[in-house]
């Protein structure tokens, strides 16, 4: 998977792309993340990337020309299958959307800044706008990293065992079950006996029951979003 990121702050990506599973995925070539500085594609002497909005109003708006120029450079190297603008007005990112985006082998992520991005960027370049939540950040760089991290887990070989991915919260549309490790008893709190008895069928049944219980208690909206058939399948699994 190739991911090209267009941003005004490429330095925000350096450390995360060298750390943990994401760093491992990049170093082993499982994913290729290329970060482009939009400012380098501005054509005026001062490398201007923002301007006042037409119609007036507070704040500055990211100009379309440098973004289009940067995109043209990327497109000359790799034909992107998906183009995404990280935006507070976009679809809220979910695991299902991650799975959908992860089917593409080449992705461009555009990071907005200031008071927004010239609308022509979305109109002409972006197949999708995504948001990581109903709140406002100073730019799209941290949301882009969230998306990249989530996408990387969908690439075979990044996570050691694919079963770990399938057991993640949201992967099947519900939350994950409680997890425990040693010691078996800590400050009077005991690990459930079923997890210590070695009966794998009973453990799987307990985990599924607990996952459904926690989802009903904490995120009933997730169950409501599933079809009746999906809910029955989860109850049986």
C-alpha positions as CSV (number, residue, x, y, z in Angstrom):
1,X,0.0,0.0,0.0
2,X,1.3,3.5,-1.0
3,X,0.1,6.5,1.0
4,X,1.0,10.0,-0.2
5,X,0.3,12.8,2.4
6,X,0.0,16.4,1.4
7,X,0.6,18.7,4.3
8,X,2.1,22.0,5.5
9,X,3.8,20.3,8.4
10,X,5.7,17.2,7.3
11,X,7.7,17.2,10.5
12,X,4.6,16.1,12.4
13,X,4.9,12.7,10.6
14,X,8.5,11.8,11.0
15,X,8.5,10.3,14.5
16,X,5.2,8.5,14.3
17,X,6.2,6.8,11.0
18,X,9.3,5.5,12.7
19,X,7.6,4.1,15.9
20,X,5.9,0.9,16.9
21,X,4.0,-1.3,14.4
22,X,3.6,1.6,12.0
23,X,7.4,2.2,12.0
24,X,7.9,-1.6,11.4
25,X,5.4,-1.6,8.6
26,X,7.2,1.3,6.9
27,X,10.7,0.0,7.4
28,X,9.8,-3.5,6.1
29,X,8.1,-2.0,3.0
30,X,4.6,-3.3,3.9
31,X,3.4,0.2,3.5
32,X,5.1,3.2,1.8
33,X,4.2,6.6,3.2
34,X,5.5,9.6,1.3
35,X,5.0,13.0,2.8
36,X,4.9,16.1,0.6
37,X,5.2,19.7,1.8
38,X,2.5,21.7,0.1
39,X,4.5,24.9,0.6
40,X,7.1,23.7,-1.8
41,X,4.5,23.7,-4.6
42,X,3.5,27.4,-4.2
43,X,4.7,29.5,-7.2
44,X,5.1,33.0,-5.8
45,X,8.3,34.4,-4.2
46,X,7.0,34.1,-0.6
47,X,5.6,30.5,-1.1
48,X,2.1,31.7,-0.1
49,X,-0.3,28.8,0.8
50,X,-3.2,30.8,2.3
51,X,-5.4,33.8,1.5
52,X,-8.4,35.7,2.8
53,X,-11.8,34.2,2.0
54,X,-13.9,35.6,-0.8
55,X,-17.0,37.3,0.8
56,X,-15.0,38.2,3.9
57,X,-14.9,36.6,7.3
58,X,-12.4,35.6,9.9
59,X,-9.4,33.4,9.3
60,X,-7.4,32.4,6.2
61,X,-8.1,29.7,3.7
62,X,-5.7,27.3,2.1
63,X,-5.2,28.2,-1.5
64,X,-6.0,25.6,-4.2
65,X,-3.1,26.1,-6.5
66,X,-0.3,24.7,-4.3
67,X,-2.5,21.7,-3.4
68,X,-3.3,21.0,-7.1
69,X,0.4,21.3,-8.0
70,X,1.4,18.9,-5.3
71,X,-1.3,16.4,-6.4
72,X,-0.2,16.6,-10.0
73,X,3.3,15.7,-8.8
74,X,2.0,12.7,-6.9
75,X,-0.2,11.6,-9.8
76,X,2.8,11.7,-12.2
77,X,4.4,9.1,-9.9
78,X,1.5,6.9,-8.7
79,X,-2.0,6.9,-10.0
80,X,-4.1,7.2,-6.7
81,X,-7.1,5.0,-6.3
82,X,-8.5,7.0,-3.4
83,X,-8.1,10.7,-2.5
84,X,-9.2,11.8,0.9
85,X,-9.4,15.2,2.6
86,X,-9.3,15.1,6.4
87,X,-12.1,17.5,7.3
88,X,-14.4,18.1,10.2
89,X,-17.4,18.0,7.8
90,X,-16.4,14.6,6.5
91,X,-17.9,11.2,7.2
92,X,-16.9,10.1,10.7
93,X,-14.2,7.5,10.4
94,X,-15.3,3.9,11.4
95,X,-13.7,0.5,11.1
96,X,-16.0,-0.2,8.1
97,X,-14.7,2.8,6.3
98,X,-11.1,1.8,7.2
99,X,-11.8,-1.6,5.6
100,X,-13.2,0.1,2.5
101,X,-10.3,2.5,2.1
102,X,-7.8,-0.3,2.7
103,X,-8.9,-2.1,-0.5
104,X,-7.0,0.7,-2.4
105,X,-3.3,0.1,-3.2
106,X,-2.6,3.8,-3.6
107,X,-4.1,6.6,-1.5
108,X,-3.6,10.4,-1.2
109,X,-4.5,12.1,2.0
110,X,-4.8,15.9,2.0
111,X,-4.4,17.7,5.4
112,X,-6.2,21.0,5.8
113,X,-5.1,23.9,7.9
114,X,-6.2,27.4,8.9
115,X,-9.9,28.1,8.4
116,X,-10.4,25.5,5.8
117,X,-9.4,24.5,2.2
118,X,-10.6,26.1,-1.0
119,X,-13.7,24.2,-2.0
120,X,-12.4,23.4,-5.5
121,X,-9.9,21.0,-3.9
122,X,-12.8,18.9,-2.7
123,X,-14.8,19.4,-5.9
124,X,-12.0,18.3,-8.3
125,X,-9.7,16.1,-6.4
126,X,-11.3,14.4,-3.4
127,X,-13.5,11.3,-3.7
128,X,-14.1,11.5,0.1
129,X,-13.8,13.7,3.1
130,X,-13.2,12.0,6.5
131,X,-13.4,13.2,10.1
132,X,-12.2,11.4,13.2
133,X,-14.8,13.1,15.4
134,X,-17.1,15.9,16.1
135,X,-14.5,18.4,17.3
136,X,-12.1,20.8,15.8
137,X,-8.3,20.5,15.6
138,X,-5.8,23.0,14.2
139,X,-5.1,20.8,11.1
140,X,-5.6,17.5,9.4
141,X,-2.2,16.0,10.3
142,X,-3.2,14.1,13.5
143,X,-6.4,12.8,11.9
144,X,-4.3,11.7,8.9
145,X,-2.0,9.8,11.2
146,X,-5.0,8.1,12.9
147,X,-6.2,7.0,9.4
148,X,-2.7,5.8,8.4
149,X,-2.4,3.8,11.7
150,X,-5.8,2.2,11.2
151,X,-5.1,1.4,7.5
152,X,-1.7,-0.2,8.4
153,X,-3.4,-2.8,10.6
154,X,-5.4,-3.9,7.5
155,X,-2.2,-4.8,5.7
156,X,-1.2,-8.5,6.0
157,X,2.0,-8.9,8.0
158,X,1.9,-5.6,10.0
159,X,0.1,-7.2,12.9
160,X,1.8,-10.5,13.8
161,X,-1.4,-12.6,13.9
162,X,-4.4,-11.7,11.8
163,X,-6.6,-13.1,14.6
164,X,-5.5,-10.1,16.7
165,X,-7.0,-7.8,14.1
166,X,-10.2,-9.7,13.9
167,X,-10.6,-9.6,17.7
168,X,-10.1,-5.8,17.8
169,X,-13.1,-3.7,18.9
170,X,-15.2,-2.6,16.0
171,X,-13.7,-5.1,13.5
172,X,-16.9,-7.2,13.6
173,X,-19.1,-4.2,14.5
174,X,-19.0,-4.7,18.3
175,X,-16.6,-3.9,21.1
176,X,-13.9,-6.3,22.3
177,X,-14.2,-8.5,25.4
178,X,-12.2,-7.9,28.7
179,X,-8.6,-9.0,28.6
180,X,-6.4,-10.2,31.5
181,X,-2.8,-11.2,32.1
182,X,-0.7,-12.3,35.1
183,X,-1.0,-12.3,38.1
184,X,-4.2,-14.3,38.4
185,X,-5.1,-12.3,41.6
186,X,-4.1,-8.7,42.1
187,X,-5.2,-6.6,45.2
188,X,-8.2,-8.9,45.6
189,X,-9.2,-8.8,42.0
190,X,-9.3,-12.2,40.4
191,X,-9.1,-13.2,36.7
192,X,-12.3,-15.1,35.7
193,X,-11.8,-18.8,36.3
194,X,-12.9,-19.7,32.7
195,X,-9.9,-18.0,31.3
196,X,-7.6,-20.1,33.5
197,X,-9.0,-23.6,32.9
198,X,-7.7,-24.2,29.4
199,X,-11.1,-25.0,27.8
200,X,-10.8,-23.1,24.5
201,X,-14.4,-23.5,23.5
202,X,-15.6,-22.2,26.8
203,X,-13.1,-19.3,26.6
204,X,-14.4,-18.4,23.1
205,X,-18.0,-18.5,24.3
206,X,-17.2,-16.4,27.3
207,X,-15.4,-13.8,25.3
208,X,-18.2,-13.5,22.8
209,X,-20.8,-13.2,25.6
210,X,-18.8,-10.5,27.3
211,X,-18.2,-8.6,24.0
212,X,-21.9,-8.5,23.4
213,X,-22.7,-7.5,27.0
214,X,-20.2,-4.6,27.0
215,X,-21.5,-3.4,23.6
216,X,-25.1,-3.4,24.8
217,X,-24.1,-1.5,27.9
218,X,-21.6,1.0,26.4
219,X,-22.4,1.3,22.7
220,X,-25.9,0.0,21.9
221,X,-25.8,2.2,18.8
222,X,-23.3,-0.3,17.3
223,X,-25.8,-3.2,17.7
224,X,-28.6,-1.0,16.3
225,X,-26.5,-0.4,13.2
226,X,-26.2,-4.2,12.5
227,X,-28.8,-6.1,10.6
228,X,-30.9,-8.7,12.4
229,X,-28.9,-11.4,10.5
230,X,-25.6,-10.0,11.6
231,X,-26.8,-9.8,15.2
232,X,-27.9,-13.5,15.1
233,X,-24.5,-14.5,13.6
234,X,-22.7,-12.7,16.4
235,X,-24.9,-14.3,19.0
236,X,-24.1,-17.8,17.6
237,X,-20.4,-17.2,17.1
